[in-house]
Amino acid sequence: MNYIKIFPVAIFSLLLLVGCEKREVATSISKNGKPVAIKLGVTVDPECGMEVKTMKHASEAILKNGKTIVFDDPGCMIKWLHKNNFKPKNVTLWTFADDTHKWINAKKAKYVMTDSTPMHYGFGAYENKKDTSKKLINFQEMRLRMLRGETLQNPKIRKKLLGY
């Protein structure tokens, strides 16, 4: 009779250990202020808890001591910085550009508000965005919109920007 009570707990514990085994905290040390390599499918975004599965929309924050925090979405980076009381001017920020497919300075990137991003915030980064059919915003505006909750996760904003 006791086996019936213990068995589900044992199975859950085993699954928890196996599921967490390959995940790692998304921090590394940058020796030169440049982005660090990301282990796709292994590195976990500390803000949302999701694995970074693709470079598209990946972002990194490098603190003064070189510690690098990896994110799967630029919006997660903004939320994490705010929650941990880091001002953007005191950290080096990188984001992966959708158009050039390389790391760019997140503070100099141009952002659209309607991209399909991992956390559905909608902020996709571009280095040389030529398509003017989508409104481009700078880093400061993207940050403010993110902190105000003016993202595609907000039904009113989504309807205004996408029509649904």
C-alpha positions as CSV (number, residue, x, y, z in Angstrom):
1,M,0.0,0.0,0.0
2,N,2.9,2.4,0.8
3,Y,4.4,1.7,-2.6
4,I,1.3,3.2,-4.3
5,K,1.9,6.5,-2.4
6,I,5.7,6.5,-2.9
7,F,5.8,5.5,-6.6
8,P,4.3,8.8,-8.0
9,V,6.7,10.9,-5.9
10,A,9.7,8.8,-7.0
11,I,8.7,9.1,-10.7
12,F,8.2,12.9,-10.4
13,S,11.5,13.3,-8.6
14,L,13.3,11.3,-11.3
15,L,11.7,13.3,-14.1
16,L,12.6,16.5,-12.4
17,L,16.2,15.5,-12.2
18,V,16.4,14.3,-15.8
19,G,14.6,17.4,-17.1
20,C,16.9,19.8,-15.3
21,E,20.1,17.9,-15.9
22,K,21.1,19.5,-19.2
23,R,19.8,23.0,-18.5
24,E,22.3,25.5,-17.3
25,V,22.0,29.0,-15.9
26,A,22.5,31.5,-18.7
27,T,25.6,33.1,-17.5
28,S,29.2,33.1,-18.8
29,I,32.2,35.5,-18.6
30,S,33.0,37.8,-21.5
31,K,36.6,38.7,-21.4
32,N,36.4,41.4,-24.0
33,G,32.9,42.8,-23.8
34,K,31.8,40.8,-26.8
35,P,28.9,38.3,-26.8
36,V,29.6,34.8,-25.6
37,A,28.7,31.6,-27.4
38,I,25.2,30.3,-26.6
39,K,24.6,26.6,-26.2
40,L,21.3,26.4,-28.1
41,G,18.7,24.1,-26.5
42,V,20.8,24.1,-23.2
43,T,21.2,27.7,-22.1
44,V,18.1,28.9,-20.2
45,D,16.9,32.5,-20.1
46,P,16.9,33.6,-16.4
47,E,13.8,35.8,-16.9
48,C,11.3,33.5,-18.5
49,G,12.9,30.1,-17.8
50,M,12.8,29.1,-21.5
51,E,15.7,27.4,-23.3
52,V,17.4,29.6,-25.9
53,K,16.6,27.5,-29.0
54,T,17.7,29.8,-31.8
55,M,19.9,32.8,-32.3
56,K,17.0,34.7,-33.7
57,H,16.0,37.4,-31.1
58,A,18.8,36.2,-28.7
59,S,20.2,39.0,-26.5
60,E,23.0,39.3,-24.0
61,A,23.7,41.7,-21.1
62,I,27.4,41.9,-20.1
63,L,27.9,43.3,-16.6
64,K,30.9,45.4,-15.5
65,N,32.6,42.3,-14.0
66,G,32.2,40.4,-17.4
67,K,29.4,38.2,-16.2
68,T,27.2,37.7,-19.3
69,I,23.4,37.0,-19.0
70,V,21.8,35.3,-22.0
71,F,18.1,35.9,-23.0
72,D,15.9,34.3,-25.7
73,D,14.0,37.6,-26.3
74,P,15.0,41.3,-26.1
75,G,12.0,41.9,-23.9
76,C,13.3,39.4,-21.4
77,M,16.6,41.3,-21.2
78,I,14.7,44.5,-20.5
79,K,12.6,43.0,-17.8
80,W,15.6,41.3,-16.1
81,L,17.7,44.5,-16.1
82,H,14.8,46.4,-14.6
83,K,14.0,43.7,-12.0
84,N,17.7,43.5,-11.0
85,N,18.1,47.3,-10.9
86,F,20.6,47.6,-13.7
87,K,20.6,50.7,-15.8
88,P,21.2,50.1,-19.5
89,K,24.0,52.7,-19.4
90,N,25.9,50.6,-16.9
91,V,25.9,47.3,-18.9
92,T,26.9,46.3,-22.4
93,L,23.9,45.0,-24.4
94,W,23.9,42.9,-27.5
95,T,21.1,41.5,-29.6
96,F,21.1,39.3,-32.7
97,A,19.9,41.2,-35.7
98,D,17.2,39.7,-37.9
99,D,18.5,41.3,-41.1
100,T,22.3,40.8,-40.9
101,H,22.2,37.7,-38.7
102,K,25.0,38.9,-36.5
103,W,25.4,40.4,-33.0
104,I,24.8,44.2,-32.8
105,N,24.8,46.8,-30.1
106,A,21.3,46.5,-28.7
107,K,21.3,50.2,-27.8
108,K,22.0,51.2,-31.4
109,A,19.6,48.7,-33.0
110,K,16.3,49.6,-34.7
111,Y,13.3,47.6,-33.5
112,V,10.0,46.7,-35.0
113,M,7.1,46.0,-32.7
114,T,5.4,43.2,-34.6
115,D,7.9,40.4,-35.0
116,S,7.1,36.9,-33.7
117,T,9.5,36.6,-30.8
118,P,9.8,33.7,-28.3
119,M,7.9,35.5,-25.5
120,H,5.5,37.2,-28.0
121,Y,6.6,40.7,-26.9
122,G,7.1,41.5,-30.6
123,F,10.4,43.5,-30.5
124,G,12.7,42.3,-33.3
125,A,16.1,44.0,-33.7
126,Y,17.5,45.1,-37.0
127,E,20.8,46.7,-38.0
128,N,19.9,48.0,-41.5
129,K,16.1,47.8,-41.7
130,K,15.1,48.9,-45.2
131,D,11.5,47.9,-45.2
132,T,9.6,51.1,-44.1
133,S,6.2,49.4,-44.0
134,K,6.8,48.6,-40.3
135,K,7.4,51.4,-37.9
136,L,10.9,51.4,-36.4
137,I,11.7,52.5,-32.9
138,N,15.0,53.0,-31.1
139,F,16.2,51.2,-28.0
140,Q,14.9,53.7,-25.5
141,E,11.4,53.6,-26.9
142,M,11.5,49.8,-27.1
143,R,12.6,49.7,-23.4
144,L,9.8,52.1,-22.3
145,R,7.1,50.2,-24.2
146,M,8.4,47.0,-22.7
147,L,8.3,48.3,-19.1
148,R,4.8,49.8,-19.7
149,G,3.5,46.5,-21.0
150,E,2.9,47.9,-24.5
151,T,3.8,44.6,-26.2
152,L,2.1,42.1,-28.4
153,Q,1.2,40.2,-25.2
154,N,-1.2,43.1,-24.5
155,P,-4.5,42.4,-26.4
156,K,-5.2,46.1,-27.0
157,I,-1.7,46.7,-28.4
158,R,-1.8,43.5,-30.5
159,K,-5.2,44.6,-32.0
160,K,-3.9,48.1,-32.7
161,L,-0.7,46.8,-34.4
162,L,-1.8,43.6,-36.0
163,G,-5.6,44.0,-36.3
164,Y,-6.5,40.9,-34.2
